[in-house]
């Protein structure tokens, strides 16, 4: 099967005609045409329509089996599944925002197009079900102004293991997605995401792991029993995450890094440090602070040697005013040292400011 991408943009292309948003104005002189693809010169796939099955492109068009699929959201546009005469299978969405749901028992697909800007987690869900395999070619559909720029689109697709096709490009099932997340073929990755309060750092970390089929969200701390604020925060994060992710509430980060299962999202290092300072009595005495530093050293050692694909969130506390209290200054200093140590042992480090991502990898 080969799929010609005649247009790779959203339903109105990218930039959209007449749109004055920053993304459309930033796109430049290489616009993407509205989404349209052609399968084997036989079937044309157009946004929101059933594949044209009228022999316009070739006499074999009626040999293709076409099945409409439901959507992950009730009442959504769903998508289509196309099976070629040779048995190769294609999955693609019915429109922007669609998340097609294959039926139980469906066979893996050879080529998959997904609206990853609308719902990137559908990629991880399909991988978890075995419908996207290491040999599946996965590509983004409906590239448009829901992402700030072409560069950011390519950054996201790189850590999702998805291709970004251009207008006029042909996608074939012969091209293997060898480094797709969850395949086990790539090296262990450690990513540290830094940011201030409400900067968007947690959302960024979740976005990075959206394509993974097996994720454990680690709520890193030891909350006091009956703490309603902690319970509310954990519940809010859980509601925002994909339903199939697991949740672990623990301060034993060294242990969980040493025995990984799938990918890990640790949120966050600042909460963990506060819990450790509590446990060690480190807020008011040298002995307690020393014990907390030993725990931090154990964490860094486990981070350095982990085989997991792990993304950790931490607070950047060094950009504000000097804390008024000794405890506040202690926490700032200890977290700053820990952030430096983890960043030095990370393949990637990012700073998130007002939802904007600044890569910090200078070496």
Secondary structure by P-SEA (a helix, b strand, c coil): cbbbccccccccccccccccccccccccccccccbbbbcccccccccccccccccccccccccbbbbbbbcccccccccbbbbcccbbbbbbbccccbbbbbccccccccbbbcccccccaaaaaaaaacccccccbbbbcccccccccaaaaaaaaaaaccccccccbbbbcccccccccccccccbbbbbbbbccccaaaaaaaaaaccccbbbbbcccccccccaaaaaaaaaaaaaccccbbbbbccaaaaaaaccccbbbbccaaaaaaaaaaaacccccaaaaaaaaaaaaaaaaaaaccccbbbbbbbbcccccccccaaaaaaaaaaaaaaaaaaaaccbbbbbcccbbbbcccc
